[in-house]
Amino acid sequence: MMGIEGCRLIHLPRISDTRGNLTFIEEGRHVPFEIQRVYYLYDIPANAERGGHGHKALHQLIVAMSGSFDVVLDDGRRRKTVQLARPDHGLYVCPMIWRELVNFTTGAVCMVLASSLYDESDYYRDYESFVAAG
């Protein structure tokens, strides 16, 4: 399923005991794609925005490892905002979704699992070009 309907929260396992919590992510079980790359954002200045692009073919799982932030999803027809604030929830973002990451709390850490290695040719950096391609 493509478009905003294809994006969804994925509840990740959480094992809790008196020593704290542990969450794990398994390819093929929790992530609906093969993981080729992992990156993370941190030390984000107040009022900074990240993202501001779309991908032609890339699948992603976005997780708030610490703190919180909002992910604005846009398929060219509809927009939806999802707040991520728990490390045991990931937001699956399918291809052809414009995404903006905003409202980072102090100390927020955003981890992203991606389905391919970095490839600049997979990006839409201009919103009008993204909408025209959709």
LUMSE-545712 format. One record per residue: residue number from 1; residue in one letter; x, y, z of N, C-alpha, C, O in turn. Coordinates in steps of 0.2 Angstrom, whole numbers, padded with zeros to 4 digits, m for minus. Layout:
BEGIN
(pt NUM,'A',(X,Y,Z),(X,Y,Z),(X,Y,Z),(X,Y,Z))
...
//
This chain:
BEGIN
(pt 1,'M',(0004,m0006,0000),(0000,0000,0000),(0004,0006,0000),(0009,0007,0004))
(pt 2,'M',(0003,0011,m0004),(0007,0017,m0005),(0003,0023,m0002),(m0003,0022,0000))
(pt 3,'G',(0006,0029,m0002),(0003,0034,0000),(0003,0034,0008),(0006,0030,0011))
(pt 4,'I',(0000,0039,0011),(0000,0040,0018),(m0003,0033,0021),(m0001,0032,0027))
(pt 5,'E',(m0008,0030,0018),(m0011,0024,0021),(m0005,0019,0022),(m0006,0014,0026))
(pt 6,'G',(0000,0019,0018),(0005,0014,0018),(0010,0015,0024),(0014,0011,0026))
(pt 7,'C',(0010,0021,0027),(0014,0023,0033),(0010,0021,0039),(0004,0022,0040))
(pt 8,'R',(0014,0018,0044),(0010,0016,0050),(0015,0015,0056),(0021,0014,0055))
(pt 9,'L',(0012,0016,0062),(0016,0014,0068),(0017,0007,0069),(0013,0003,0068))
(pt 10,'I',(0023,0005,0071),(0025,m0002,0072),(0027,m0002,0079),(0032,0001,0082))
(pt 11,'H',(0023,m0006,0083),(0025,m0007,0090),(0030,m0013,0091),(0030,m0018,0088))
(pt 12,'L',(0036,m0010,0094),(0042,m0015,0094),(0041,m0018,0101),(0039,m0015,0106))
(pt 13,'P',(0044,m0024,0102),(0044,m0028,0108),(0048,m0024,0114),(0053,m0021,0112))
(pt 14,'R',(0045,m0024,0120),(0048,m0021,0125),(0048,m0026,0131),(0043,m0029,0133))
(pt 15,'I',(0054,m0028,0133),(0055,m0032,0139),(0057,m0028,0145),(0062,m0024,0145))
(pt 16,'S',(0053,m0028,0150),(0054,m0024,0156),(0055,m0028,0162),(0052,m0033,0163))
(pt 17,'D',(0060,m0026,0166),(0061,m0028,0173),(0064,m0023,0177),(0064,m0017,0175))
(pt 18,'T',(0066,m0025,0183),(0068,m0019,0188),(0074,m0016,0186),(0076,m0011,0189))
(pt 19,'R',(0078,m0019,0181),(0084,m0015,0179),(0083,m0011,0173),(0087,m0007,0171))
(pt 20,'G',(0076,m0010,0171),(0075,m0006,0165),(0071,m0009,0159),(0069,m0015,0160))
(pt 21,'N',(0071,m0006,0154),(0068,m0009,0148),(0073,m0011,0142),(0078,m0008,0142))
(pt 22,'L',(0071,m0015,0138),(0075,m0017,0132),(0070,m0018,0126),(0065,m0022,0127))
(pt 23,'T',(0072,m0015,0121),(0068,m0016,0115),(0073,m0018,0109),(0078,m0016,0109))
(pt 24,'F',(0070,m0023,0105),(0074,m0025,0100),(0070,m0025,0093),(0064,m0024,0093))
(pt 25,'I',(0074,m0024,0088),(0071,m0024,0081),(0074,m0029,0077),(0080,m0030,0076))
(pt 26,'E',(0070,m0033,0074),(0072,m0039,0069),(0070,m0038,0062),(0064,m0037,0061))
(pt 27,'E',(0074,m0038,0058),(0073,m0038,0051),(0068,m0044,0049),(0069,m0049,0051))
(pt 28,'G',(0063,m0042,0045),(0059,m0047,0043),(0053,m0049,0048),(0048,m0052,0046))
(pt 29,'R',(0054,m0047,0054),(0049,m0048,0059),(0046,m0042,0061),(0039,m0041,0061))
(pt 30,'H',(0050,m0037,0062),(0047,m0030,0064),(0047,m0025,0059),(0044,m0020,0058))
(pt 31,'V',(0052,m0026,0055),(0054,m0021,0049),(0052,m0024,0043),(0055,m0030,0041))
(pt 32,'P',(0048,m0021,0039),(0045,m0024,0032),(0050,m0023,0026),(0047,m0023,0021))
(pt 33,'F',(0056,m0023,0028),(0061,m0022,0022),(0068,m0025,0025),(0069,m0025,0031))
(pt 34,'E',(0073,m0026,0020),(0079,m0028,0022),(0083,m0021,0024),(0083,m0016,0020))
(pt 35,'I',(0086,m0021,0030),(0090,m0016,0032),(0097,m0015,0029),(0101,m0020,0030))
(pt 36,'Q',(0098,m0010,0026),(0105,m0009,0022),(0109,m0003,0026),(0115,m0003,0025))
(pt 37,'R',(0105,0001,0030),(0109,0007,0032),(0105,0009,0039),(0099,0009,0039))
(pt 38,'V',(0109,0011,0044),(0106,0014,0050),(0110,0021,0051),(0116,0021,0051))
(pt 39,'Y',(0106,0026,0052),(0109,0032,0054),(0105,0036,0060),(0099,0034,0061))
(pt 40,'Y',(0107,0041,0063),(0104,0044,0068),(0105,0051,0068),(0111,0054,0066))
(pt 41,'L',(0100,0055,0071),(0101,0062,0072),(0101,0064,0079),(0097,0061,0083))
(pt 42,'Y',(0105,0069,0081),(0106,0071,0088),(0109,0078,0088),(0111,0080,0083))
(pt 43,'D',(0109,0081,0094),(0111,0087,0095),(0107,0092,0091),(0111,0097,0088))
(pt 44,'I',(0101,0091,0090),(0097,0095,0085),(0095,0102,0088),(0092,0102,0094))
(pt 45,'P',(0097,0108,0085),(0096,0114,0089),(0089,0116,0089),(0084,0113,0085))
(pt 46,'A',(0087,0120,0094),(0080,0122,0095),(0077,0125,0088),(0080,0128,0085))
(pt 47,'N',(0071,0123,0087),(0067,0125,0081),(0070,0123,0074),(0068,0125,0069))
(pt 48,'A',(0075,0118,0074),(0078,0115,0068),(0073,0110,0065),(0069,0107,0069))
(pt 49,'E',(0073,0110,0059),(0069,0105,0055),(0074,0100,0051),(0079,0103,0048))
(pt 50,'R',(0072,0094,0051),(0076,0089,0047),(0071,0086,0042),(0065,0088,0042))
(pt 51,'G',(0074,0082,0037),(0070,0079,0032),(0069,0084,0027),(0074,0087,0024))
(pt 52,'G',(0063,0086,0025),(0062,0091,0020),(0063,0088,0013),(0066,0091,0009))
(pt 53,'H',(0062,0081,0012),(0063,0078,0006),(0058,0072,0005),(0055,0070,0010))
(pt 54,'G',(0058,0069,m0001),(0055,0063,m0002),(0060,0058,m0005),(0065,0060,m0007))
(pt 55,'H',(0058,0051,m0005),(0062,0046,m0008),(0058,0042,m0014),(0052,0041,m0013))
(pt 56,'K',(0061,0041,m0019),(0058,0037,m0024),(0057,0030,m0022),(0051,0027,m0024))
(pt 57,'A',(0062,0027,m0019),(0061,0019,m0018),(0063,0017,m0011),(0062,0012,m0009))
(pt 58,'L',(0066,0022,m0007),(0068,0020,0000),(0062,0019,0005),(0057,0023,0005))
(pt 59,'H',(0063,0014,0009),(0058,0012,0014),(0062,0014,0021),(0068,0013,0021))
(pt 60,'Q',(0059,0017,0026),(0062,0018,0032),(0058,0017,0038),(0052,0016,0038))
(pt 61,'L',(0061,0015,0044),(0058,0015,0050),(0061,0020,0054),(0068,0020,0056))
(pt 62,'I',(0057,0025,0057),(0060,0030,0061),(0058,0029,0068),(0052,0028,0070))
(pt 63,'V',(0063,0030,0073),(0062,0028,0080),(0065,0034,0084),(0070,0036,0083))
(pt 64,'A',(0061,0037,0089),(0063,0041,0094),(0067,0038,0099),(0063,0035,0104))
(pt 65,'M',(0073,0037,0099),(0077,0034,0104),(0077,0037,0111),(0077,0034,0116))
(pt 66,'S',(0076,0044,0111),(0076,0048,0117),(0072,0054,0115),(0073,0057,0109))
(pt 67,'G',(0069,0057,0120),(0065,0063,0118),(0059,0062,0113),(0057,0056,0113))
(pt 68,'S',(0057,0067,0110),(0052,0067,0105),(0052,0071,0100),(0056,0076,0100))
(pt 69,'F',(0049,0070,0094),(0048,0075,0089),(0042,0073,0084),(0039,0067,0086))
(pt 70,'D',(0040,0077,0080),(0035,0075,0075),(0037,0074,0068),(0042,0077,0066))
(pt 71,'V',(0034,0069,0065),(0035,0068,0058),(0029,0070,0054),(0024,0067,0055))
(pt 72,'V',(0030,0074,0050),(0025,0077,0045),(0026,0073,0039),(0031,0073,0035))
(pt 73,'L',(0020,0069,0037),(0020,0065,0031),(0016,0068,0026),(0010,0070,0028))
(pt 74,'D',(0018,0068,0020),(0014,0071,0014),(0015,0067,0008),(0020,0065,0006))
(pt 75,'D',(0009,0064,0005),(0010,0060,m0001),(0008,0064,m0007),(0007,0062,m0013))
(pt 76,'G',(0007,0071,m0006),(0006,0075,m0012),(m0002,0077,m0012),(m0004,0082,m0016))
(pt 77,'R',(m0006,0073,m0009),(m0013,0074,m0008),(m0015,0075,m0001),(m0020,0079,0000))
(pt 78,'R',(m0012,0072,0004),(m0014,0072,0011),(m0008,0073,0015),(m0002,0071,0013))
(pt 79,'R',(m0009,0076,0021),(m0004,0077,0026),(m0006,0074,0032),(m0012,0074,0034))
(pt 80,'K',(m0001,0071,0036),(m0003,0069,0042),(0003,0070,0047),(0009,0069,0045))
(pt 81,'T',(0002,0071,0053),(0008,0072,0058),(0007,0067,0063),(0002,0065,0066))
(pt 82,'V',(0013,0063,0064),(0014,0058,0069),(0019,0060,0074),(0025,0062,0072))
(pt 83,'Q',(0017,0060,0081),(0022,0061,0086),(0026,0055,0088),(0022,0050,0089))
(pt 84,'L',(0032,0055,0088),(0036,0049,0090),(0039,0051,0097),(0043,0056,0097))
(pt 85,'A',(0038,0047,0102),(0040,0049,0109),(0042,0043,0113),(0044,0044,0119))
(pt 86,'R',(0042,0037,0110),(0043,0031,0113),(0048,0027,0109),(0047,0026,0103))
(pt 87,'P',(0054,0024,0113),(0058,0020,0109),(0056,0013,0107),(0059,0009,0104))
(pt 88,'D',(0050,0011,0109),(0047,0005,0107),(0041,0006,0102),(0037,0001,0101))
(pt 89,'H',(0041,0011,0099),(0037,0013,0093),(0041,0015,0087),(0045,0020,0088))
(pt 90,'G',(0040,0012,0081),(0044,0015,0075),(0038,0017,0070),(0033,0014,0070))
(pt 91,'L',(0040,0022,0066),(0036,0024,0061),(0038,0022,0054),(0044,0024,0052))
(pt 92,'Y',(0035,0017,0051),(0037,0015,0045),(0034,0020,0039),(0029,0022,0039))
(pt 93,'V',(0039,0022,0035),(0038,0027,0030),(0040,0023,0023),(0045,0021,0022))
(pt 94,'C',(0034,0023,0019),(0035,0019,0013),(0038,0024,0007),(0038,0030,0009))
(pt 95,'P',(0040,0022,0002),(0042,0027,m0004),(0037,0032,m0006),(0031,0031,m0005))
(pt 96,'M',(0039,0037,m0009),(0035,0042,m0012),(0031,0046,m0006),(0025,0048,m0007))
(pt 97,'I',(0034,0047,m0001),(0031,0051,0005),(0036,0057,0006),(0042,0055,0008))
(pt 98,'W',(0034,0063,0006),(0038,0068,0008),(0038,0069,0016),(0032,0068,0019))
(pt 99,'R',(0043,0069,0019),(0044,0069,0026),(0047,0075,0029),(0052,0077,0026))
(pt 100,'E',(0045,0078,0034),(0048,0083,0038),(0048,0081,0045),(0043,0079,0048))
(pt 101,'L',(0054,0082,0049),(0055,0080,0056),(0055,0087,0059),(0060,0091,0058))
(pt 102,'V',(0051,0088,0064),(0050,0095,0067),(0049,0094,0075),(0047,0089,0077))
(pt 103,'N',(0049,0100,0079),(0048,0100,0086),(0052,0095,0090),(0049,0092,0094))
(pt 104,'F',(0058,0095,0089),(0063,0091,0093),(0063,0093,0100),(0064,0099,0101))
(pt 105,'T',(0063,0089,0105),(0064,0091,0112),(0071,0091,0113),(0075,0088,0109))
(pt 106,'T',(0074,0094,0118),(0081,0095,0120),(0083,0088,0121),(0080,0084,0125))
(pt 107,'G',(0088,0086,0118),(0091,0079,0119),(0088,0073,0115),(0090,0068,0116))
(pt 108,'A',(0084,0075,0111),(0080,0070,0106),(0086,0067,0102),(0090,0070,0099))
(pt 109,'V',(0085,0060,0101),(0089,0056,0097),(0084,0052,0092),(0080,0049,0094))
(pt 110,'C',(0085,0053,0086),(0081,0050,0080),(0085,0045,0077),(0090,0047,0074))
(pt 111,'M',(0083,0038,0077),(0087,0033,0073),(0082,0031,0067),(0076,0031,0068))
(pt 112,'V',(0086,0030,0062),(0082,0028,0056),(0085,0022,0053),(0091,0022,0052))
(pt 113,'L',(0081,0017,0051),(0083,0011,0048),(0081,0012,0041),(0075,0014,0040))
(pt 114,'A',(0085,0011,0036),(0084,0012,0029),(0085,0006,0025),(0089,0001,0026))
(pt 115,'S',(0081,0005,0019),(0081,m0001,0015),(0087,m0001,0010),(0088,m0006,0006))
(pt 116,'S',(0091,0005,0009),(0096,0005,0004),(0102,0009,0007),(0101,0013,0011))
(pt 117,'L',(0108,0009,0004),(0113,0013,0005),(0111,0020,0003),(0107,0021,m0001))
(pt 118,'Y',(0115,0025,0005),(0114,0032,0003),(0115,0032,m0005),(0120,0030,m0008))
(pt 119,'D',(0110,0035,m0008),(0110,0036,m0015),(0106,0043,m0017),(0100,0043,m0016))
(pt 120,'E',(0110,0048,m0018),(0107,0054,m0020),(0102,0054,m0025),(0097,0058,m0025))
(pt 121,'S',(0102,0050,m0030),(0097,0050,m0035),(0091,0047,m0033),(0086,0048,m0037))
(pt 122,'D',(0090,0044,m0027),(0084,0042,m0025),(0080,0048,m0021),(0074,0047,m0020))
(pt 123,'Y',(0083,0054,m0020),(0079,0059,m0017),(0075,0064,m0021),(0077,0065,m0027))
(pt 124,'Y',(0070,0066,m0019),(0066,0072,m0021),(0068,0078,m0016),(0066,0077,m0010))
(pt 125,'R',(0072,0083,m0018),(0073,0088,m0014),(0069,0094,m0015),(0069,0099,m0011))
(pt 126,'D',(0065,0094,m0020),(0060,0100,m0022),(0053,0097,m0022),(0051,0092,m0025))
(pt 127,'Y',(0049,0100,m0017),(0042,0098,m0016),(0038,0098,m0023),(0034,0093,m0024))
(pt 128,'E',(0039,0103,m0027),(0035,0103,m0033),(0036,0097,m0038),(0032,0094,m0041))
(pt 129,'S',(0043,0095,m0038),(0045,0090,m0042),(0042,0083,m0039),(0040,0079,m0043))
(pt 130,'F',(0042,0083,m0032),(0040,0077,m0029),(0032,0076,m0031),(0030,0070,m0033))
(pt 131,'V',(0028,0081,m0030),(0021,0081,m0032),(0020,0079,m0039),(0016,0075,m0040))
(pt 132,'A',(0024,0082,m0043),(0023,0081,m0051),(0024,0073,m0052),(0021,0071,m0057))
(pt 133,'A',(0029,0070,m0049),(0031,0063,m0050),(0026,0058,m0047),(0025,0053,m0050))
(pt 134,'G',(0022,0061,m0042),(0017,0056,m0039),(0011,0055,m0043),(0007,0052,m0041))
//
